[in-house]
Amino acid sequence: TEIKTLIRDPYAIYAKHVLGLRPLQPLQRAPDALIRGIVLHELFEEYVKATLDDPDRLTAEALTEMSRQALWSDIPWPAMRPVWQARVERVAPWFARSERARQALARPVLFEKSGAAALEGVDFTLRGKADRIDMDAHGYAHVYDYKTGNPPSKDEQKHFDKQLLLEAAMIERGGFSDISPRGVASAVYIGLG
């Protein structure tokens, strides 16, 4: 995800990785977009994992029920619980339907997996974390990244938002230890916005 920052604002990367500058954390964390993204990421990941052993759970109702349990027990901001719950309920029918199609195409095998691939000829190692990697019957990988907002447009991906393309390149070079180098059939953002 930092490649986008490197392209748009190289000094931010220099400040973070060379100078070691970090923003101060607030004394009390607000339920901002970052926190919402983390919470919803975990929710959808757990839902997909639960459906692997029980495909009958690939329903909007199952996702909604799982979100009620997770959001109402794990979120320390009472005012945000119904807001985030409404967001999940709005996308649940679409997500369950599209997840059935994704799982018919390929089986999820890795979640939140870190990897690295050294680039030959330069002193640079590309590191990243894939939200999800699925494998199809032909041995090809399908890479997915969850976005709680709007996924980047085609032009944004072409010019600076290279995250999924770089994850695909890492897979092709064997950058994820749990899978051997292989071709990538697709790299797709799953927009939850």
MDTraj code that builds the backbone (N, CA, C; nanometers):
import mdtraj as md
import numpy as np

residues = "THR GLU ILE LYS THR LEU ILE ARG ASP PRO TYR ALA ILE TYR ALA LYS HIS VAL LEU GLY LEU ARG PRO LEU GLN PRO LEU GLN ARG ALA PRO ASP ALA LEU ILE ARG GLY ILE VAL LEU HIS GLU LEU PHE GLU GLU TYR VAL LYS ALA THR LEU ASP ASP PRO ASP ARG LEU THR ALA GLU ALA LEU THR GLU MET SER ARG GLN ALA LEU TRP SER ASP ILE PRO TRP PRO ALA MET ARG PRO VAL TRP GLN ALA ARG VAL GLU ARG VAL ALA PRO TRP PHE ALA ARG SER GLU ARG ALA ARG GLN ALA LEU ALA ARG PRO VAL LEU PHE GLU LYS SER GLY ALA ALA ALA LEU GLU GLY VAL ASP PHE THR LEU ARG GLY LYS ALA ASP ARG ILE ASP MET ASP ALA HIS GLY TYR ALA HIS VAL TYR ASP TYR LYS THR GLY ASN PRO PRO SER LYS ASP GLU GLN LYS HIS PHE ASP LYS GLN LEU LEU LEU GLU ALA ALA MET ILE GLU ARG GLY GLY PHE SER ASP ILE SER PRO ARG GLY VAL ALA SER ALA VAL TYR ILE GLY LEU GLY".split()
xyz = np.array([
    [0.0822, -0.1203, 0.0000],
    [0.0000, 0.0000, 0.0000],
    [0.0861, 0.1260, 0.0000],
    [0.2120, 0.1159, 0.0408],
    [0.2967, 0.2352, 0.0443],
    [0.3530, 0.2733, -0.0923],
    [0.3402, 0.1852, -0.1904],
    [0.3866, 0.2205, -0.3245],
    [0.3094, 0.3416, -0.3754],
    [0.1790, 0.3465, -0.3459],
    [0.0976, 0.4617, -0.3854],
    [0.1550, 0.5892, -0.3235],
    [0.1926, 0.5825, -0.1959],
    [0.2524, 0.6987, -0.1292],
    [0.3872, 0.7319, -0.1903],
    [0.4671, 0.6295, -0.2219],
    [0.5971, 0.6524, -0.2839],
    [0.5825, 0.7270, -0.4166],
    [0.4821, 0.6911, -0.4954],
    [0.4594, 0.7562, -0.6239],
    [0.4093, 0.8991, -0.6045],
    [0.3165, 0.9182, -0.5114],
    [0.2540, 1.0500, -0.4923],
    [0.3360, 1.1443, -0.4050],
    [0.4029, 1.0908, -0.3012],
    [0.4728, 1.1751, -0.2038],
    [0.5969, 1.1030, -0.1518],
    [0.7046, 1.0978, -0.2315],
    [0.8248, 1.0242, -0.1897],
    [0.8812, 1.0731, -0.0561],
    [0.8638, 1.2007, -0.0248],
    [0.9178, 1.2512, 0.1012],
    [0.8503, 1.1850, 0.2216],
    [0.7232, 1.1514, 0.2106],
    [0.6546, 1.0838, 0.3214],
    [0.7208, 0.9485, 0.3506],
    [0.7616, 0.8782, 0.2472],
    [0.8309, 0.7499, 0.2652],
    [0.9680, 0.7735, 0.3263],
    [1.0386, 0.8753, 0.2790],
    [1.1687, 0.9109, 0.3345],
    [1.1558, 0.9454, 0.4839],
    [1.0568, 1.0269, 0.5161],
    [1.0373, 1.0666, 0.6561],
    [1.0066, 0.9465, 0.7446],
    [0.9273, 0.8545, 0.6943],
    [0.8879, 0.7387, 0.7746],
    [1.0001, 0.6364, 0.7866],
    [1.0610, 0.5986, 0.6737],
    [1.1545, 0.4861, 0.6746],
    [1.3009, 0.5251, 0.6932],
    [1.3385, 0.6454, 0.6557],
    [1.4776, 0.6874, 0.6726],
    [1.4929, 0.7699, 0.8002],
    [1.4048, 0.8684, 0.8174],
    [1.4140, 0.9530, 0.9365],
    [1.3459, 0.8922, 1.0581],
    [1.2603, 0.7939, 1.0364],
    [1.1920, 0.7272, 1.1482],
    [1.0842, 0.8119, 1.2133],
    [1.0279, 0.9066, 1.1404],
    [0.9231, 0.9922, 1.1964],
    [0.7883, 0.9206, 1.1931],
    [0.7154, 0.9297, 1.3016],
    [0.5835, 0.8679, 1.3122],
    [0.4875, 0.9690, 1.3741],
    [0.3623, 0.9706, 1.3288],
    [0.2664, 1.0614, 1.3929],
    [0.2361, 1.0136, 1.5347],
    [0.2093, 1.1090, 1.6213],
    [0.1711, 1.0742, 1.7581],
    [0.0310, 1.0147, 1.7583],
    [0.0103, 0.9131, 1.8383],
    [-0.1221, 0.8531, 1.8514],
    [-0.2072, 0.9390, 1.9443],
    [-0.3349, 0.9537, 1.9141],
    [-0.4208, 1.0330, 2.0029],
    [-0.4377, 0.9610, 2.1373],
    [-0.4672, 1.0397, 2.2408],
    [-0.4854, 0.9804, 2.3727],
    [-0.6061, 0.8878, 2.3756],
    [-0.7102, 0.9249, 2.3035],
    [-0.8286, 0.8408, 2.2949],
    [-0.8608, 0.8192, 2.1479],
    [-0.8625, 0.6947, 2.1070],
    [-0.8845, 0.6608, 1.9659],
    [-1.0297, 0.6834, 1.9267],
    [-1.0487, 0.7508, 1.8144],
    [-1.1833, 0.7746, 1.7622],
    [-1.2194, 0.6633, 1.6632],
    [-1.3470, 0.6343, 1.6491],
    [-1.3890, 0.5314, 1.5538],
    [-1.3867, 0.5855, 1.4109],
    [-1.2663, 0.6059, 1.3586],
    [-1.2498, 0.6656, 1.2265],
    [-1.2566, 0.5598, 1.1166],
    [-1.2301, 0.6025, 0.9940],
    [-1.2374, 0.5121, 0.8787],
    [-1.1375, 0.3972, 0.8906],
    [-1.0205, 0.4228, 0.9479],
    [-0.9207, 0.3174, 0.9644],
    [-0.9725, 0.2080, 1.0573],
    [-1.0259, 0.2484, 1.1718],
    [-1.0803, 0.1512, 1.2666],
    [-1.1975, 0.0757, 1.2038],
    [-1.2868, 0.1486, 1.1375],
    [-1.3998, 0.0830, 1.0708],
    [-1.3493, -0.0195, 0.9703],
    [-1.2484, 0.0160, 0.8939],
    [-1.1916, -0.0752, 0.7956],
    [-1.1358, -0.2012, 0.8596],
    [-1.0645, -0.1852, 0.9698],
    [-1.0062, -0.3006, 1.0400],
    [-1.1167, -0.3919, 1.0921],
    [-1.2168, -0.3321, 1.1552],
    [-1.3268, -0.4104, 1.2130],
    [-1.4034, -0.4848, 1.1042],
    [-1.4394, -0.4162, 0.9969],
    [-1.5165, -0.4799, 0.8905],
    [-1.4331, -0.5832, 0.8142],
    [-1.3045, -0.5549, 0.7980],
    [-1.2130, -0.6521, 0.7377],
    [-1.2180, -0.7840, 0.8143],
    [-1.2008, -0.7738, 0.9445],
    [-1.2007, -0.8938, 1.0296],
    [-1.3342, -0.9664, 1.0229],
    [-1.4421, -0.8906, 1.0223],
    [-1.5748, -0.9502, 1.0160],
    [-1.5934, -1.0302, 0.8870],
    [-1.5626, -0.9702, 0.7726],
    [-1.5822, -1.0390, 0.6458],
    [-1.4865, -1.1572, 0.6309],
    [-1.3654, -1.1433, 0.6832],
    [-1.2713, -1.2555, 0.6803],
    [-1.3245, -1.3733, 0.7625],
    [-1.3727, -1.3457, 0.8824],
    [-1.4268, -1.4532, 0.9668],
    [-1.5505, -1.5160, 0.9040],
    [-1.6328, -1.4351, 0.8396],
    [-1.7505, -1.4878, 0.7725],
    [-1.7102, -1.5834, 0.6597],
    [-1.6149, -1.5419, 0.5767],
    [-1.5706, -1.6285, 0.4668],
    [-1.5117, -1.7579, 0.5224],
    [-1.4300, -1.7489, 0.6263],
    [-1.3731, -1.8704, 0.6868],
    [-1.4839, -1.9630, 0.7370],
    [-1.5874, -1.9060, 0.7976],
    [-1.6976, -1.9878, 0.8511],
    [-1.7750, -2.0572, 0.7391],
    [-1.7787, -1.9973, 0.6213],
    [-1.8541, -2.0578, 0.5106],
    [-1.7767, -2.1694, 0.4410],
    [-1.6468, -2.1780, 0.4631],
    [-1.5678, -2.2812, 0.3948],
    [-1.6102, -2.4207, 0.4377],
    [-1.6366, -2.4382, 0.5658],
    [-1.6798, -2.5687, 0.6156],
    [-1.8307, -2.5860, 0.6084],
    [-1.9025, -2.4763, 0.5920],
    [-2.0486, -2.4827, 0.5884],
    [-2.1011, -2.3871, 0.4807],
    [-2.1008, -2.4319, 0.3538],
    [-2.1448, -2.3443, 0.2442],
    [-2.2894, -2.2960, 0.2582],
    [-2.3694, -2.3628, 0.3405],
    [-2.5065, -2.3174, 0.3617],
    [-2.5105, -2.1812, 0.4317],
    [-2.3986, -2.1415, 0.4905],
    [-2.3919, -2.0112, 0.5588],
    [-2.3675, -1.8964, 0.4621],
    [-2.3554, -1.9235, 0.3332],
    [-2.3350, -1.8179, 0.2342],
    [-2.4658, -1.7453, 0.2074],
    [-2.5178, -1.6826, 0.3117],
    [-2.6429, -1.6081, 0.3014],
    [-2.6267, -1.4716, 0.3670],
    [-2.7099, -1.3787, 0.3244],
    [-2.7096, -1.2452, 0.3854],
    [-2.7478, -1.2540, 0.5322],
    [-2.8407, -1.3436, 0.5645],
    [-2.8861, -1.3575, 0.7035],
    [-2.7719, -1.4043, 0.7940],
    [-2.6934, -1.5004, 0.7471],
    [-2.5815, -1.5501, 0.8284],
    [-2.4777, -1.4410, 0.8506],
    [-2.4486, -1.3640, 0.7454],
    [-2.3528, -1.2541, 0.7592],
    [-2.4057, -1.1480, 0.8541],
    [-2.5324, -1.1142, 0.8418],
    [-2.5929, -1.0137, 0.9292],
    [-2.5893, -1.0588, 1.0744],
    [-2.6226, -1.1838, 1.0994],
    [-2.6199, -1.2359, 1.2372],
    [-2.4783, -1.2363, 1.2933],
    [-2.3826, -1.2778, 1.2124],
    [-2.2433, -1.2771, 1.2584],
    [-2.1984, -1.1347, 1.2896],
    [-2.2403, -1.0387, 1.2072],
    [-2.2001, -0.9003, 1.2317],
    [-2.2631, -0.8464, 1.3589],
    [-2.3877, -0.8843, 1.3863],
    [-2.4509, -0.8379, 1.5108],
    [-2.3720, -0.8856, 1.6325],
    [-2.3315, -1.0108, 1.6300],
    [-2.2552, -1.0652, 1.7429],
    [-2.1206, -0.9953, 1.7561],
    [-2.0510, -0.9780, 1.6434],
    [-1.9182, -0.9177, 1.6472],
    [-1.9237, -0.7698, 1.6812],
    [-2.0090, -0.6959, 1.6109],
    [-2.0116, -0.5510, 1.6310],
    [-2.0656, -0.5124, 1.7678],
    [-2.1626, -0.5868, 1.8178],
    [-2.2224, -0.5492, 1.9456],
    [-2.1408, -0.5957, 2.0647],
    [-2.0508, -0.6906, 2.0448],
    [-1.9713, -0.7355, 2.1591],
    [-1.8293, -0.6799, 2.1572],
    [-1.7754, -0.6505, 2.0386],
    [-1.6341, -0.6131, 2.0289],
    [-1.6083, -0.4640, 2.0094],
    [-1.7089, -0.3857, 1.9795],
    [-1.6881, -0.2448, 1.9473],
    [-1.7150, -0.1583, 2.0705],
    [-1.6129, -0.0838, 2.1162],
    [-1.6303, -0.0035, 2.2375],
    [-1.7005, 0.1308, 2.2163],
    [-1.7496, 0.1592, 2.0961],
    [-1.8169, 0.2850, 2.0674],
    [-1.9642, 0.2575, 2.0420],
    [-2.0487, 0.2664, 2.1431],
    [-2.1908, 0.2321, 2.1268],
    [-2.2604, 0.3085, 2.0147],
    [-2.2249, 0.4329, 1.9932],
    [-2.2913, 0.5122, 1.8896],
    [-2.2585, 0.4620, 1.7491],
    [-2.1438, 0.3968, 1.7326],
    [-2.1032, 0.3505, 1.5993],
    [-2.1599, 0.2128, 1.5658],
    [-2.1987, 0.1365, 1.6653],
    [-2.2482, 0.0002, 1.6398],
    [-2.3642, -0.0032, 1.5406],
    [-2.4713, 0.0739, 1.5613],
    [-2.5820, 0.0664, 1.4643],
    [-2.5450, 0.1215, 1.3264],
    [-2.4542, 0.2173, 1.3220],
    [-2.4120, 0.2744, 1.1940],
    [-2.3359, 0.1686, 1.1132],
    [-2.2406, 0.1031, 1.1769],
    [-2.1631, 0.0006, 1.1081],
    [-2.2499, -0.1207, 1.0776],
    [-2.3444, -0.1526, 1.1680],
    [-2.4361, -0.2642, 1.1431],
    [-2.5214, -0.2366, 1.0197],
    [-2.5711, -0.1157, 1.0068],
    [-2.6518, -0.0797, 0.8900],
    [-2.5709, -0.0927, 0.7619],
    [-2.4445, -0.0564, 0.7677],
    [-2.3570, -0.0690, 0.6506],
    [-2.3430, -0.2158, 0.6099],
    [-2.3225, -0.3034, 0.7081],
    [-2.3103, -0.4462, 0.6785],
    [-2.4413, -0.4993, 0.6211],
    [-2.5523, -0.4625, 0.6823],
    [-2.6824, -0.5116, 0.6349],
    [-2.7115, -0.4655, 0.4917],
    [-2.6632, -0.3475, 0.4557],
    [-2.6847, -0.2955, 0.3205],
    [-2.6078, -0.3767, 0.2164],
    [-2.4855, -0.4211, 0.2488],
    [-2.4044, -0.4941, 0.1507],
    [-2.4171, -0.6457, 0.1633],
    [-2.4795, -0.6948, 0.2709],
    [-2.4843, -0.8400, 0.2966],
    [-2.5444, -0.9205, 0.1820],
    [-2.6588, -0.8830, 0.1237],
    [-2.7126, -0.9645, 0.0132],
    [-2.6164, -0.9731, -0.1056],
    [-2.5611, -0.8582, -0.1440],
    [-2.4652, -0.8577, -0.2544],
    [-2.3417, -0.9393, -0.2198],
    [-2.2870, -0.9193, -0.0987],
    [-2.1638, -0.9885, -0.0625],
    [-2.1842, -1.1396, -0.0599],
    [-2.2926, -1.1870, 0.0006],
    [-2.3182, -1.3315, 0.0073],
    [-2.3325, -1.3895, -0.1332],
    [-2.4037, -1.3208, -0.2197],
    [-2.4239, -1.3673, -0.3572],
    [-2.2913, -1.3694, -0.4336],
    [-2.2145, -1.2624, -0.4234],
    [-2.0873, -1.2568, -0.4964],
    [-1.9839, -1.3520, -0.4359],
    [-1.9937, -1.3770, -0.3049],
    [-1.9016, -1.4715, -0.2414],
    [-1.9288, -1.6137, -0.2889],
    [-2.0547, -1.6482, -0.3108],
    [-2.0859, -1.7797, -0.3679],
    [-2.0176, -1.7944, -0.5047],
    [-2.0216, -1.6895, -0.5843],
    [-1.9571, -1.6927, -0.7167],
    [-1.8052, -1.7039, -0.7027],
    [-1.7458, -1.6296, -0.6081],
    [-1.6008, -1.6376, -0.5886],
    [-1.5610, -1.7780, -0.5448],
    [-1.6366, -1.8368, -0.4513],
    [-1.6006, -1.9699, -0.4029],
    [-1.6293, -2.0784, -0.5061],
    [-1.7212, -2.0552, -0.6000],
    [-1.7424, -2.1505, -0.7093],
    [-1.6239, -2.1470, -0.8058],
    [-1.5571, -2.0330, -0.8157],
    [-1.4425, -2.0153, -0.9032],
    [-1.3140, -2.0710, -0.8408],
    [-1.2945, -2.0454, -0.7118],
    [-1.1699, -2.0839, -0.6449],
    [-1.1938, -2.0915, -0.4941],
    [-1.1067, -2.1648, -0.4246],
    [-1.1204, -2.1838, -0.2799],
    [-1.0250, -2.0912, -0.2043],
    [-1.0756, -2.0157, -0.1076],
    [-0.9874, -1.9325, -0.0262],
    [-0.8868, -2.0195, 0.0514],
    [-0.7583, -1.9840, 0.0425],
    [-0.6554, -2.0622, 0.1119],
    [-0.5704, -1.9796, 0.2074],
    [-0.5547, -1.8511, 0.1804],
    [-0.4735, -1.7662, 0.2680],
    [-0.5485, -1.6374, 0.2999],
    [-0.5390, -1.5964, 0.4262],
    [-0.5997, -1.4714, 0.4714],
    [-0.4937, -1.3900, 0.5440],
    [-0.4903, -1.2603, 0.5161],
    [-0.3973, -1.1693, 0.5850],
    [-0.2566, -1.2278, 0.5900],
    [-0.2075, -1.2680, 0.4749],
    [-0.0772, -1.3340, 0.4650],
    [0.0292, -1.2350, 0.4213],
    [0.1366, -1.2254, 0.5007],
    [0.2492, -1.1392, 0.4659],
    [0.3439, -1.2141, 0.3736],
    [0.4061, -1.1391, 0.2842],
    [0.5029, -1.1971, 0.1921],
    [0.6082, -1.0955, 0.1558],
    [0.7114, -1.1438, 0.0861],
    [0.8195, -1.0563, 0.0423],
    [0.8828, -1.1153, -0.0824],
    [0.9261, -1.0276, -0.1708],
    [0.9957, -1.0696, -0.2920],
    [1.1085, -0.9708, -0.3193],
    [1.2318, -1.0232, -0.3220],
    [1.3474, -0.9400, -0.3527],
    [1.3513, -0.9154, -0.5030],
    [1.3814, -0.7930, -0.5411],
    [1.3918, -0.7594, -0.6821],
    [1.5369, -0.7718, -0.7255],
    [1.5592, -0.8459, -0.8332],
    [1.6946, -0.8687, -0.8826],
    [1.7520, -0.7404, -0.9421],
    [1.8793, -0.7194, -0.9185],
    [1.9481, -0.6059, -0.9773],
    [1.9404, -0.4767, -0.8982],
    [1.8546, -0.4736, -0.7980],
    [1.8454, -0.3552, -0.7120],
    [1.8362, -0.4025, -0.5672],
    [1.8766, -0.3177, -0.4777],
    [1.8694, -0.3517, -0.3359],
    [1.7322, -0.3109, -0.2832],
    [1.6308, -0.3900, -0.3209],
    [1.4939, -0.3553, -0.2842],
    [1.4137, -0.4832, -0.2653],
    [1.3453, -0.4914, -0.1545],
    [1.2565, -0.6043, -0.1288],
    [1.1149, -0.5511, -0.1163],
    [1.0274, -0.6055, -0.1976],
    [0.8868, -0.5687, -0.1948],
    [0.8186, -0.6532, -0.0882],
    [0.7563, -0.5876, 0.0073],
    [0.6845, -0.6571, 0.1137],
    [0.5387, -0.6170, 0.1095],
    [0.4536, -0.7115, 0.1442],
    [0.3121, -0.6792, 0.1436],
    [0.2318, -0.7836, 0.2186],
    [0.1069, -0.7505, 0.2387],
    [0.0150, -0.8418, 0.3038],
    [-0.1084, -0.8541, 0.2163],
    [-0.1359, -0.9758, 0.1747],
    [-0.2540, -1.0018, 0.0934],
    [-0.3730, -1.0246, 0.1855],
    [-0.4839, -0.9567, 0.1583],
    [-0.6048, -0.9798, 0.2373],
    [-0.6526, -1.1232, 0.2199],
    [-0.6467, -1.1706, 0.0952],
    [-0.7000, -1.3045, 0.0674],
    [-0.6449, -1.3551, -0.0649],
    [-0.6049, -1.4815, -0.0645],
    [-0.5612, -1.5486, -0.1867],
    [-0.6404, -1.6780, -0.1986],
    [-0.7069, -1.6943, -0.3123],
    [-0.7824, -1.8162, -0.3419],
    [-0.7066, -1.8947, -0.4482],
    [-0.7301, -2.0267, -0.4529],
    [-0.6699, -2.1121, -0.5553],
    [-0.7803, -2.1824, -0.6326],
    [-0.7668, -2.1830, -0.7656],
    [-0.8669, -2.2532, -0.8461],
    [-0.8191, -2.3951, -0.8786],
    [-0.9020, -2.4713, -0.9459],
    [-0.8734, -2.6118, -0.9766],
    [-0.7546, -2.6276, -1.0713],
    [-0.7180, -2.5230, -1.1429],
    [-0.6059, -2.5284, -1.2375],
    [-0.4748, -2.4824, -1.1744],
    [-0.4782, -2.4457, -1.0451],
    [-0.3574, -2.4034, -0.9756],
    [-0.3281, -2.2551, -0.9835],
    [-0.4194, -2.1778, -1.0395],
    [-0.3994, -2.0332, -1.0473],
    [-0.4489, -1.9646, -0.9204],
    [-0.3843, -1.8541, -0.8887],
    [-0.4229, -1.7746, -0.7719],
    [-0.5219, -1.6664, -0.8137],
    [-0.6100, -1.6332, -0.7216],
    [-0.7029, -1.5210, -0.7351],
    [-0.6821, -1.4360, -0.6106],
    [-0.6436, -1.3111, -0.6296],
    [-0.6089, -1.2224, -0.5189],
    [-0.7226, -1.1242, -0.4962],
    [-0.7608, -1.1081, -0.3688],
    [-0.8693, -1.0152, -0.3345],
    [-0.8227, -0.9204, -0.2262],
    [-0.8710, -0.7975, -0.2359],
    [-0.8432, -0.6974, -0.1338],
    [-0.9755, -0.6309, -0.0983],
    [-1.0104, -0.6335, 0.0300],
    [-1.1342, -0.5713, 0.0756],
    [-1.1133, -0.4207, 0.0925],
    [-1.2083, -0.3434, 0.0435],
    [-1.2068, -0.1978, 0.0599],
    [-1.3391, -0.1558, 0.1222],
    [-1.3333, -0.0917, 0.2387],
    [-1.4568, -0.0492, 0.3035],
    [-1.5130, 0.0769, 0.2397],
    [-1.4311, 0.1469, 0.1650],
    [-1.4789, 0.2607, 0.0873],
    [-1.4911, 0.2191, -0.0576],
    [-1.4697, 0.3140, -0.1452],
    [-1.4740, 0.2824, -0.2872],
    [-1.3390, 0.2279, -0.3324],
    [-1.3383, 0.1203, -0.4087],
    [-1.2114, 0.0701, -0.4626],
    [-1.1520, 0.1725, -0.5587],
    [-1.0209, 0.1675, -0.5789],
    [-0.9597, 0.2619, -0.6730],
    [-1.0111, 0.2371, -0.8148],
    [-1.0216, 0.3436, -0.8897],
    [-1.0677, 0.3337, -1.0283],
    [-0.9589, 0.2696, -1.1146],
    [-0.9951, 0.2382, -1.2372],
    [-0.8987, 0.1800, -1.3309],
    [-0.7813, 0.2763, -1.3528],
    [-0.8099, 0.4054, -1.3678],
    [-0.7031, 0.5040, -1.3868],
    [-0.6152, 0.5154, -1.2618],
    [-0.6763, 0.5131, -1.1443],
    [-0.5972, 0.5193, -1.0205],
    [-0.5053, 0.3977, -1.0111],
    [-0.5559, 0.2804, -1.0459],
    [-0.4729, 0.1605, -1.0434],
    [-0.3606, 0.1697, -1.1472],
    [-0.3916, 0.2246, -1.2619],
    [-0.2923, 0.2352, -1.3689],
    [-0.1779, 0.3285, -1.3301],
    [-0.2103, 0.4396, -1.2624],
    [-0.1087, 0.5409, -1.2383],
    [-0.0395, 0.5325, -1.1025],
    [-0.1115, 0.4953, -0.9967],
    [-0.0415, 0.4954, -0.8680],
    [-0.0903, 0.3940, -0.7665],
    [-0.2069, 0.3384, -0.7785],
    [-0.2551, 0.2427, -0.6786],
    [-0.2229, 0.1012, -0.7266],
    [-0.1002, 0.0581, -0.7058],
    [-0.0460, -0.0653, -0.7631],
    [-0.0521, -0.1851, -0.6686],
    [-0.1196, -0.1730, -0.5579],
    [-0.1174, -0.2748, -0.4532],
    [-0.1488, -0.4156, -0.5050],
    [-0.2608, -0.4338, -0.5710],
    [-0.2982, -0.5681, -0.6158],
    [-0.2046, -0.6204, -0.7244],
    [-0.1624, -0.5345, -0.8139],
    [-0.0698, -0.5783, -0.9175],
    [0.0627, -0.6241, -0.8572],
    [0.1090, -0.5543, -0.7550],
    [0.2332, -0.5930, -0.6898],
    [0.2170, -0.7228, -0.6101],
    [0.1001, -0.7422, -0.5469],
    [0.0745, -0.8697, -0.4789],
    [0.0754, -0.9835, -0.5796],
    [0.0160, -0.9616, -0.6963],
    [0.0157, -1.0638, -0.8010],
    [0.1591, -1.0955, -0.8449],
    [0.2413, -0.9923, -0.8622],
    [0.3809, -1.0137, -0.8999],
    [0.4553, -1.0917, -0.7914],
    [0.4246, -1.0644, -0.6649],
    [0.4879, -1.1392, -0.5554],
    [0.4486, -1.2866, -0.5602],
    [0.3231, -1.3156, -0.5891],
    [0.2779, -1.4547, -0.5993],
    [0.3513, -1.5245, -0.7128],
    [0.3623, -1.4592, -0.8276],
    [0.4298, -1.5192, -0.9418],
    [0.5770, -1.5463, -0.9133],
    [0.6368, -1.4718, -0.8215],
    [0.7778, -1.4893, -0.7864],
    [0.7971, -1.5730, -0.6596],
    [0.6893, -1.6294, -0.6070],
    [0.7011, -1.7110, -0.4864],
    [0.7203, -1.6303, -0.3604],
    [0.6657, -1.5114, -0.3559],
    [0.6844, -1.4222, -0.2421],
    [0.6018, -1.4568, -0.1194],
    [0.5096, -1.5516, -0.1311],
    [0.4300, -1.5947, -0.0159],
    [0.4692, -1.7379, 0.0168],
    [0.5218, -1.7598, 0.1361],
    [0.5842, -1.8877, 0.1710],
    [0.4896, -2.0074, 0.1679],
    [0.3615, -1.9867, 0.1874],
    [0.2693, -2.0999, 0.1931],
    [0.2249, -2.1504, 0.0557],
    [0.2599, -2.0788, -0.0497],
    [0.2254, -2.1246, -0.1841],
    [0.3473, -2.1112, -0.2749],
    [0.3589, -2.2034, -0.3670],
    [0.4705, -2.1993, -0.4609],
    [0.4429, -2.0941, -0.5681],
    [0.5478, -2.0526, -0.6414],
    [0.5258, -1.9561, -0.7489],
    [0.4217, -2.0106, -0.8476],
    [0.3320, -1.9238, -0.8907],
    [0.2254, -1.9673, -0.9814],
    [0.1668, -1.8465, -1.0531],
    [0.0899, -1.8750, -1.1550],
    [0.0220, -1.7701, -1.2284],
    [-0.0943, -1.7134, -1.1477],
    [-0.1289, -1.5918, -1.1789],
    [-0.2404, -1.5246, -1.1122],
    [-0.3491, -1.5001, -1.2167],
    [-0.4667, -1.5573, -1.1919],
    [-0.5781, -1.5450, -1.2857],
    [-0.6521, -1.4132, -1.2705],
    [-0.6584, -1.3608, -1.1471],
    [-0.7295, -1.2350, -1.1254],
    [-0.6792, -1.1674, -0.9989],
    [-0.6930, -1.0358, -0.9989],
    [-0.6610, -0.9541, -0.8823],
    [-0.7713, -0.8505, -0.8731],
    [-0.8565, -0.8626, -0.7700],
    [-0.9811, -0.7878, -0.7661],
    [-1.0015, -0.7206, -0.6299],
    [-1.0499, -0.5971, -0.6336],
    [-1.0925, -0.5296, -0.5130],
    [-1.2372, -0.5676, -0.4848],
    [-1.2673, -0.5954, -0.3585],
    [-1.4050, -0.6204, -0.3170],
    [-1.4482, -0.4979, -0.2392],
    [-1.5277, -0.4136, -0.3022],
    [-1.5740, -0.2896, -0.2403],
    [-1.6904, -0.3133, -0.1470],
    [-1.6763, -0.2704, -0.0234],
    [-1.7807, -0.2871, 0.0765],
    [-1.8502, -0.1558, 0.1078],
    [-1.8276, -0.0557, 0.0261],
    [-1.8827, 0.0760, 0.0501],
    [-2.0240, 0.0906, -0.0007],
])
top = md.Topology()
chain = top.add_chain()
for i, resn in enumerate(residues, 1):
    res = top.add_residue(resn, chain, resSeq=i)
    for name in ("N", "CA", "C"):
        top.add_atom(name, md.element.get_by_symbol(name[0]), res)
traj = md.Trajectory(xyz[None], top)
